[in-house]
Structures are given as structure tokens and as C-alpha cells.
Amino acid sequence: MTGRLVFCRCRRWPTRSKSRAVVNLIDIGANLTHDSFDRDRAQVLQRAWDAGVNHIVVTGTSGQASAAAAALAARHPGQLSATAGVHPHHASEFADSTSELLAALTARPEVVAVGETGLDYFRNYSTPRDQRRAFEAQLDLAAEVQLPVFLHQRDAHDDFMAILEPARGKVAGGVAHCFTGEQRELSEYLALDLYIGITGWICDERRGHHLRRLLKQIPLNRLLLETDAPYLLPRDLVEKPPGRRNEPALLAHIAAVVASCLEVPIAQVAEATTANARRLFGLPGA
């Protein structure tokens, strides 16, 4: 590589040597409308470009957040895209007006997927019934507009599969975002021809150790990389960022860990995951 990631002690963390990275990456899930980015969003984006991240999909998690994600992506054509959906935490807010807003957003060229949608019985910020209702509605929308789905599941696998499996043939693909599950979940997601999103969770020697074993079972043509910024800061970073906020520039670190686990060059991981993201979301270069 001609560019080397340097974790410096200065405030402009992280930075690079003067020559840019030769690997090109796509972050398929970053919450860039989160208020923690309000003070320095432009700098965050610049650090991402300098780190070799040449496209970011901004995650929509509610009606309001999805509209903000689409607006942000529209200001950066070719560099940002967005999803439009309602996270299971916000499922109790899902109404007819939400469906209308999401449908309008999916007509915009910068919106490339429906979601984040699915089920989360770990927190149950919304009731399981409301979560299932919102999930089904968003799968219906994805089928109608023929966009892929950006999927979330935690502690709800059986109900999740019961809803997703009958709908899978109607939607234009999907990704199991931030996969942290076990063998059974991985096998069933791959059987549905889903892509698998890997985050900095794999960098956590406590919680993510099992992922290193499962990672080898994910075909390279089904693998995607994401930061889920500002969440899931890679635990194994030697130099932690101010406020311990994750950001898309750290996708290069995650890619390096994935490459090490797979025992392949990072360029191979970058090439495969970039091609996969372009194919799934219909991004330029697909």
C-alpha cells in the first residue's frame, strides 16, 4: 500500500500519510445524521475519503431521520446514499403518514434501500406487535418499489424469519445489518441469499470472538462492511478517538481485521465488498 493509516495523538484523528489509500471501501451503514456529528460532519466525511472510503450509505431509522439522511445524501451526490425506514425501536411511531413519507423518500435517487427495519426483542422499546406490524409494512413497500432491505434483528430470530422468508422472493435483495449472531442465524440468512454486514464488533475480543470463526463461512460475494457509526467503535484500537465516537474512516481498520481473519490481502476484501455493495444498492460502478 502507498497510504498508511496513522493513529496519531493530535486532535485531527485519524490521519494518513500524504498519499491516499489504494484500497477503496464502501461503508454500507453509518448514522451520519446523529447529533454527535453536527459539529464536524464535513471533517468526518473528509477523513473518510482520505481513509479510502469512497461511498457511505447513511442509515434512516425513523421518518424524520430518513428524511434527514436523504437530504444529506442529496448534498453529496456520488459519495453518499441513504436508506429510508423505521428501526424497530421506533415501530410504535409507525403510522399511515409514515408509510406515505417512506414511499415518497424511496422515489428519490439517493435512497437505495428500505430500512433500517426488522425486530429487536432485546430492548423492546416498541412492543413486539408494533415491531412486526412496522416490519411487514416496510417489506411490502420494498416489494412495491423494488429496493433491497436493510435488516435489523436482535433476540427475535424466529419471528424475524417467519415474516421475512415469505417476503424474500418479492424484494430486491437485502443485508443482515450488523451481524452478531450464531451459526443457525448465519446459515438461514445465507439460505435466503442475503448479504451479511460485518462491523467493528469483530474487533471485540470479548463479544466478537465467535464471529472470527463464522466469518470464514460467509462467501466473499455475500460480505459487506459497515461501521454503524457513531456506535460500535472497534475495541482493539490502540489510539481511541476523542469521545470514543466511531466514524466511517475506521472502516479501513475493520477491513484489515476481516482480511486478517480470512487470511487474505486487504485489497481482496476491499474489492469484493465494494463490488457487493454496488451490486446490492445499485451504486455507481455496479
FIMI-712013 format. One record per residue (C-alpha): residue number from 1; residue in one letter; x, y, z. Coordinates in Angstrom, 2 decimals. Example, Ala and Ser with C-alpha at 12.3 -4.5 7.8 and 13.67 -1.06 7.14 Angstrom:
! residues 2
+------+------+---------+---------+---------+
| resi | resn |      px |      py |      pz |
+------+------+---------+---------+---------+
|    1 |    A |   12.30 |   -4.50 |    7.80 |
|    2 |    S |   13.67 |   -1.06 |    7.14 |
+------+------+---------+---------+---------+
! end
This chain:
! residues 286
+------+------+---------+---------+---------+
| resi | resn |      px |      py |      pz |
+------+------+---------+---------+---------+
|    1 |    M |    0.00 |    0.00 |    0.00 |
|    2 |    T |    1.16 |    3.51 |   -0.72 |
|    3 |    G |   -1.05 |    5.02 |    2.02 |
|    4 |    R |   -0.64 |    4.07 |    5.66 |
|    5 |    L |   -3.23 |    4.68 |    8.37 |
|    6 |    V |   -1.63 |    6.54 |   11.25 |
|    7 |    F |   -3.35 |    6.78 |   14.63 |
|    8 |    C |   -1.80 |    9.99 |   15.88 |
|    9 |    R |   -2.08 |   11.79 |   19.21 |
|   10 |    C |   -3.22 |   15.05 |   17.65 |
|   11 |    R |   -6.81 |   16.32 |   17.55 |
|   12 |    R |   -7.14 |   15.68 |   13.82 |
|   13 |    W |   -7.52 |   11.95 |   14.48 |
|   14 |    P |   -7.27 |    9.77 |   12.40 |
|   15 |    T |   -5.00 |   10.92 |    9.58 |
|   16 |    R |   -2.96 |    9.46 |    6.74 |
|   17 |    S |    0.37 |    9.84 |    5.14 |
|   18 |    K |    0.30 |   12.21 |    2.19 |
|   19 |    S |   -0.50 |    9.57 |   -0.42 |
|   20 |    R |   -4.08 |    8.32 |   -0.37 |
|   21 |    A |   -5.03 |    4.69 |    0.29 |
|   22 |    V |   -5.04 |    2.42 |   -2.74 |
|   23 |    V |   -7.90 |    0.31 |   -1.34 |
|   24 |    N |  -11.41 |    1.61 |   -1.95 |
|   25 |    L |  -14.15 |    0.80 |    0.53 |
|   26 |    I |  -17.88 |    1.35 |    0.92 |
|   27 |    D |  -19.43 |    1.82 |    4.36 |
|   28 |    I |  -22.93 |    0.39 |    3.95 |
|   29 |    G |  -24.22 |    1.65 |    7.31 |
|   30 |    A |  -23.35 |    4.89 |    9.11 |
|   31 |    N |  -25.70 |    7.05 |   11.18 |
|   32 |    L |  -24.27 |   10.32 |    9.91 |
|   33 |    T |  -27.33 |   12.37 |   10.86 |
|   34 |    H |  -26.66 |   11.58 |   14.54 |
|   35 |    D |  -26.22 |   14.76 |   16.55 |
|   36 |    S |  -22.70 |   13.76 |   17.60 |
|   37 |    F |  -21.64 |   14.65 |   14.05 |
|   38 |    D |  -23.31 |   18.06 |   13.96 |
|   39 |    R |  -20.19 |   19.99 |   14.93 |
|   40 |    D |  -17.76 |   18.39 |   12.45 |
|   41 |    R |  -19.67 |   16.42 |    9.83 |
|   42 |    A |  -17.66 |   17.89 |    6.94 |
|   43 |    Q |  -14.40 |   16.90 |    8.62 |
|   44 |    V |  -15.75 |   13.40 |    9.32 |
|   45 |    L |  -16.55 |   12.98 |    5.63 |
|   46 |    Q |  -13.12 |   14.26 |    4.60 |
|   47 |    R |  -11.39 |   11.82 |    6.94 |
|   48 |    A |  -13.44 |    9.01 |    5.40 |
|   49 |    W |  -12.44 |    9.96 |    1.84 |
|   50 |    D |   -8.80 |   10.23 |    2.94 |
|   51 |    A |   -9.01 |    6.77 |    4.53 |
|   52 |    G |  -10.17 |    5.16 |    1.28 |
|   53 |    V |  -13.92 |    5.13 |    1.98 |
|   54 |    N |  -15.31 |    6.39 |   -1.29 |
|   55 |    H |  -19.02 |    5.88 |   -0.61 |
|   56 |    I |  -21.19 |    5.80 |    2.51 |
|   57 |    V |  -24.81 |    4.69 |    2.88 |
|   58 |    V |  -26.45 |    6.85 |    5.54 |
|   59 |    T |  -28.91 |    4.91 |    7.68 |
|   60 |    G |  -32.53 |    6.04 |    8.13 |
|   61 |    T |  -34.02 |    4.90 |   11.44 |
|   62 |    S |  -37.28 |    6.87 |   11.68 |
|   63 |    G |  -39.39 |    9.02 |    9.40 |
|   64 |    Q |  -37.55 |   12.16 |   10.46 |
|   65 |    A |  -34.11 |   10.53 |   10.41 |
|   66 |    S |  -34.78 |    9.03 |    6.98 |
|   67 |    A |  -35.72 |   12.43 |    5.55 |
|   68 |    A |  -32.54 |   13.90 |    7.06 |
|   69 |    A |  -30.44 |   11.03 |    5.67 |
|   70 |    A |  -31.86 |   11.56 |    2.18 |
|   71 |    A |  -31.26 |   15.31 |    2.38 |
|   72 |    L |  -27.65 |   14.77 |    3.48 |
|   73 |    A |  -27.06 |   12.27 |    0.67 |
|   74 |    A |  -28.56 |   14.67 |   -1.87 |
|   75 |    R |  -25.94 |   17.26 |   -0.88 |
|   76 |    H |  -23.15 |   14.77 |   -1.68 |
|   77 |    P |  -24.17 |   13.01 |   -4.92 |
|   78 |    G |  -21.91 |   10.14 |   -5.85 |
|   79 |    Q |  -20.40 |   10.00 |   -2.37 |
|   80 |    L |  -23.41 |    9.40 |   -0.12 |
|   81 |    S |  -26.61 |    7.40 |   -0.47 |
|   82 |    A |  -29.34 |    6.79 |    2.10 |
|   83 |    T |  -31.83 |    4.26 |    3.37 |
|   84 |    A |  -35.41 |    5.08 |    4.36 |
|   85 |    G |  -37.08 |    3.12 |    7.13 |
|   86 |    V |  -38.19 |    2.80 |   10.72 |
|   87 |    H |  -36.00 |    0.94 |   13.19 |
|   88 |    P |  -37.87 |   -1.49 |   15.48 |
|   89 |    H |  -37.13 |    0.82 |   18.42 |
|   90 |    H |  -39.39 |    3.40 |   16.72 |
|   91 |    A |  -42.04 |    0.96 |   15.48 |
|   92 |    S |  -44.69 |    2.34 |   17.85 |
|   93 |    E |  -44.47 |    5.62 |   15.88 |
|   94 |    F |  -45.27 |    3.89 |   12.57 |
|   95 |    A |  -48.50 |    5.26 |   11.07 |
|   96 |    D |  -50.13 |    5.75 |    7.67 |
|   97 |    S |  -48.30 |    9.07 |    7.38 |
|   98 |    T |  -45.02 |    7.23 |    7.98 |
|   99 |    S |  -45.76 |    4.86 |    5.11 |
|  100 |    E |  -46.50 |    7.82 |    2.85 |
|  101 |    L |  -43.28 |    9.57 |    3.83 |
|  102 |    L |  -41.15 |    6.47 |    3.28 |
|  103 |    A |  -42.79 |    5.84 |   -0.09 |
|  104 |    A |  -42.03 |    9.41 |   -1.15 |
|  105 |    L |  -38.42 |    9.07 |    0.01 |
|  106 |    T |  -37.87 |    5.83 |   -1.92 |
|  107 |    A |  -38.70 |    7.69 |   -5.12 |
|  108 |    R |  -35.61 |    9.86 |   -4.65 |
|  109 |    P |  -32.48 |    8.70 |   -6.50 |
|  110 |    E |  -30.26 |    8.96 |   -3.42 |
|  111 |    V |  -32.39 |    6.44 |   -1.47 |
|  112 |    V |  -31.12 |    2.94 |   -2.22 |
|  113 |    A |  -32.83 |    0.69 |    0.34 |
|  114 |    V |  -35.80 |    0.35 |    2.68 |
|  115 |    G |  -34.82 |    0.17 |    6.35 |
|  116 |    E |  -33.41 |    0.01 |    8.89 |
|  117 |    T |  -36.24 |   -2.39 |    9.63 |
|  118 |    G |  -36.76 |   -5.64 |   11.48 |
|  119 |    L |  -37.29 |   -6.86 |   15.04 |
|  120 |    D |  -35.48 |   -6.17 |   18.31 |
|  121 |    Y |  -36.81 |   -8.05 |   21.33 |
|  122 |    F |  -33.68 |   -7.30 |   23.37 |
|  123 |    R |  -34.78 |   -3.75 |   24.18 |
|  124 |    N |  -38.49 |   -3.84 |   23.29 |
|  125 |    Y |  -38.67 |   -0.05 |   23.14 |
|  126 |    S |  -41.70 |   -0.79 |   20.96 |
|  127 |    T |  -43.97 |   -3.75 |   21.58 |
|  128 |    P |  -43.29 |   -6.92 |   19.56 |
|  129 |    R |  -46.70 |   -6.49 |   17.96 |
|  130 |    D |  -45.89 |   -2.95 |   16.78 |
|  131 |    Q |  -42.49 |   -4.13 |   15.57 |
|  132 |    R |  -43.99 |   -6.92 |   13.50 |
|  133 |    R |  -46.58 |   -4.56 |   12.01 |
|  134 |    A |  -43.95 |   -1.99 |   11.00 |
|  135 |    F |  -41.63 |   -4.67 |    9.63 |
|  136 |    E |  -44.36 |   -6.18 |    7.45 |
|  137 |    A |  -45.35 |   -2.76 |    6.13 |
|  138 |    Q |  -41.77 |   -1.94 |    5.16 |
|  139 |    L |  -41.29 |   -5.28 |    3.44 |
|  140 |    D |  -44.45 |   -4.54 |    1.45 |
|  141 |    L |  -43.03 |   -1.15 |    0.49 |
|  142 |    A |  -39.69 |   -2.67 |   -0.53 |
|  143 |    A |  -41.52 |   -5.17 |   -2.75 |
|  144 |    E |  -43.59 |   -2.41 |   -4.30 |
|  145 |    V |  -40.67 |   -0.13 |   -5.14 |
|  146 |    Q |  -38.19 |   -2.98 |   -5.78 |
|  147 |    L |  -35.48 |   -1.82 |   -3.43 |
|  148 |    P |  -33.38 |   -4.04 |   -1.16 |
|  149 |    V |  -34.00 |   -4.12 |    2.58 |
|  150 |    F |  -31.60 |   -3.04 |    5.31 |
|  151 |    L |  -32.37 |   -5.50 |    8.10 |
|  152 |    H |  -32.02 |   -5.46 |   11.89 |
|  153 |    Q |  -32.61 |   -8.45 |   14.17 |
|  154 |    R |  -31.78 |   -8.97 |   17.82 |
|  155 |    D |  -33.18 |  -11.71 |   20.06 |
|  156 |    A |  -36.10 |  -12.20 |   17.65 |
|  157 |    H |  -34.79 |  -14.63 |   15.05 |
|  158 |    D |  -37.77 |  -16.98 |   14.78 |
|  159 |    D |  -40.36 |  -14.21 |   14.38 |
|  160 |    F |  -37.98 |  -12.34 |   12.08 |
|  161 |    M |  -37.62 |  -15.33 |    9.77 |
|  162 |    A |  -41.34 |  -16.10 |    9.86 |
|  163 |    I |  -42.03 |  -12.63 |    8.44 |
|  164 |    L |  -39.03 |  -12.27 |    6.13 |
|  165 |    E |  -38.95 |  -15.68 |    4.47 |
|  166 |    P |  -42.34 |  -15.40 |    2.67 |
|  167 |    A |  -41.44 |  -11.89 |    1.52 |
|  168 |    R |  -37.89 |  -12.62 |    0.39 |
|  169 |    G |  -38.79 |  -13.52 |   -3.17 |
|  170 |    K |  -40.67 |  -10.24 |   -3.59 |
|  171 |    V |  -37.91 |   -7.82 |   -2.55 |
|  172 |    A |  -34.75 |   -6.93 |   -4.45 |
|  173 |    G |  -32.29 |   -8.46 |   -2.03 |
|  174 |    G |  -31.22 |   -7.42 |    1.43 |
|  175 |    V |  -28.48 |   -7.28 |    4.03 |
|  176 |    A |  -28.45 |   -8.61 |    7.57 |
|  177 |    H |  -27.02 |   -5.41 |    9.00 |
|  178 |    C |  -24.51 |   -5.60 |   11.86 |
|  179 |    F |  -24.49 |   -9.39 |   12.04 |
|  180 |    T |  -23.50 |  -10.60 |   15.52 |
|  181 |    G |  -25.44 |  -13.86 |   15.61 |
|  182 |    E |  -24.61 |  -17.55 |   15.76 |
|  183 |    Q |  -24.32 |  -20.39 |   13.27 |
|  184 |    R |  -28.04 |  -21.00 |   12.82 |
|  185 |    E |  -28.83 |  -17.38 |   12.05 |
|  186 |    L |  -25.96 |  -17.09 |    9.58 |
|  187 |    S |  -26.94 |  -20.29 |    7.76 |
|  188 |    E |  -30.57 |  -19.21 |    7.44 |
|  189 |    Y |  -29.68 |  -15.73 |    6.24 |
|  190 |    L |  -27.34 |  -17.12 |    3.61 |
|  191 |    A |  -30.04 |  -19.59 |    2.54 |
|  192 |    L |  -32.21 |  -16.54 |    1.82 |
|  193 |    D |  -29.38 |  -15.15 |   -0.32 |
|  194 |    L |  -28.90 |  -12.19 |    1.99 |
|  195 |    Y |  -25.71 |  -10.22 |    2.27 |
|  196 |    I |  -24.04 |  -10.15 |    5.68 |
|  197 |    G |  -22.88 |   -6.85 |    7.19 |
|  198 |    I |  -19.82 |   -7.00 |    9.45 |
|  199 |    T |  -18.99 |   -4.14 |   11.83 |
|  200 |    G |  -16.33 |   -3.36 |   14.41 |
|  201 |    W |  -17.99 |   -5.97 |   16.63 |
|  202 |    I |  -15.49 |   -8.38 |   15.12 |
|  203 |    C |  -12.71 |   -6.30 |   16.69 |
|  204 |    D |  -14.01 |   -7.04 |   20.21 |
|  205 |    E |  -12.09 |   -9.96 |   21.70 |
|  206 |    R |  -14.83 |  -10.49 |   24.30 |
|  207 |    R |  -18.11 |  -10.37 |   22.38 |
|  208 |    G |  -16.93 |  -10.79 |   18.81 |
|  209 |    H |  -14.62 |  -13.79 |   19.09 |
|  210 |    H |  -17.17 |  -16.22 |   17.66 |
|  211 |    L |  -17.58 |  -14.01 |   14.58 |
|  212 |    R |  -14.00 |  -14.72 |   13.60 |
|  213 |    R |  -14.90 |  -18.37 |   13.19 |
|  214 |    L |  -18.19 |  -17.71 |   11.41 |
|  215 |    L |  -16.63 |  -15.14 |    9.10 |
|  216 |    K |  -14.94 |  -17.91 |    7.12 |
|  217 |    Q |  -18.36 |  -19.34 |    6.29 |
|  218 |    I |  -19.51 |  -16.15 |    4.58 |
|  219 |    P |  -18.79 |  -16.29 |    0.84 |
|  220 |    L |  -16.82 |  -13.24 |   -0.26 |
|  221 |    N |  -19.59 |  -12.37 |   -2.70 |
|  222 |    R |  -22.02 |  -12.04 |    0.25 |
|  223 |    L |  -19.83 |   -9.96 |    2.57 |
|  224 |    L |  -20.37 |   -6.26 |    3.30 |
|  225 |    L |  -18.55 |   -3.89 |    5.66 |
|  226 |    E |  -20.01 |   -1.16 |    7.83 |
|  227 |    T |  -19.12 |    0.98 |   10.82 |
|  228 |    D |  -22.61 |    1.69 |   12.25 |
|  229 |    A |  -21.00 |    4.98 |   13.31 |
|  230 |    P |  -21.14 |    6.62 |   15.80 |
|  231 |    Y |  -21.74 |    3.28 |   17.54 |
|  232 |    L |  -19.57 |    0.14 |   17.78 |
|  233 |    L |  -16.14 |    1.73 |   17.98 |
|  234 |    P |  -13.61 |   -1.08 |   17.34 |
|  235 |    R |  -12.42 |   -2.14 |   20.77 |
|  236 |    D |   -8.92 |   -3.09 |   19.64 |
|  237 |    L |   -7.86 |    0.39 |   18.52 |
|  238 |    V |   -4.58 |    1.36 |   20.13 |
|  239 |    E |   -5.45 |    5.05 |   19.96 |
|  240 |    K |   -9.08 |    5.85 |   20.83 |
|  241 |    P |  -10.78 |    8.85 |   19.19 |
|  242 |    P |  -11.98 |   11.82 |   21.25 |
|  243 |    G |  -15.26 |   10.91 |   22.94 |
|  244 |    R |  -14.84 |    7.31 |   21.74 |
|  245 |    R |  -17.06 |    8.13 |   18.77 |
|  246 |    N |  -16.88 |    5.75 |   15.83 |
|  247 |    E |  -16.72 |    7.20 |   12.33 |
|  248 |    P |  -16.52 |    5.92 |    8.73 |
|  249 |    A |  -12.75 |    6.50 |    8.43 |
|  250 |    L |  -12.35 |    3.47 |   10.71 |
|  251 |    L |  -13.82 |    1.15 |    8.10 |
|  252 |    A |  -10.24 |    0.62 |    6.90 |
|  253 |    H |   -9.38 |   -0.80 |   10.32 |
|  254 |    I |  -12.38 |   -3.15 |   10.24 |
|  255 |    A |  -11.43 |   -4.28 |    6.73 |
|  256 |    A |   -7.91 |   -5.05 |    7.91 |
|  257 |    V |   -9.21 |   -7.19 |   10.79 |
|  258 |    V |  -11.58 |   -9.04 |    8.45 |
|  259 |    A |   -8.75 |   -9.66 |    5.99 |
|  260 |    S |   -6.56 |  -10.99 |    8.79 |
|  261 |    C |   -9.30 |  -13.37 |    9.95 |
|  262 |    L |   -9.83 |  -14.62 |    6.40 |
|  263 |    E |   -6.08 |  -14.80 |    5.78 |
|  264 |    V |   -6.38 |  -12.88 |    2.52 |
|  265 |    P |   -4.97 |   -9.50 |    1.41 |
|  266 |    I |   -6.98 |   -6.45 |    2.46 |
|  267 |    A |   -7.18 |   -5.46 |   -1.22 |
|  268 |    Q |   -9.16 |   -8.64 |   -1.89 |
|  269 |    V |  -11.63 |   -7.85 |    0.89 |
|  270 |    A |  -11.95 |   -4.25 |   -0.31 |
|  271 |    E |  -12.53 |   -5.26 |   -3.92 |
|  272 |    A |  -15.15 |   -7.90 |   -3.07 |
|  273 |    T |  -17.12 |   -5.86 |   -0.53 |
|  274 |    T |  -17.11 |   -2.78 |   -2.73 |
|  275 |    A |  -18.45 |   -4.80 |   -5.68 |
|  276 |    N |  -21.08 |   -6.37 |   -3.43 |
|  277 |    A |  -22.29 |   -3.01 |   -2.13 |
|  278 |    R |  -22.51 |   -1.59 |   -5.62 |
|  279 |    R |  -24.45 |   -4.63 |   -6.81 |
|  280 |    L |  -26.92 |   -4.73 |   -3.89 |
|  281 |    F |  -27.65 |   -0.99 |   -3.76 |
|  282 |    G |  -27.24 |   -0.20 |   -7.44 |
|  283 |    L |  -24.42 |    2.25 |   -6.74 |
|  284 |    P |  -22.28 |    3.80 |   -9.49 |
|  285 |    G |  -19.79 |    1.34 |  -10.91 |
|  286 |    A |  -22.10 |   -1.67 |  -10.45 |
+------+------+---------+---------+---------+
! end
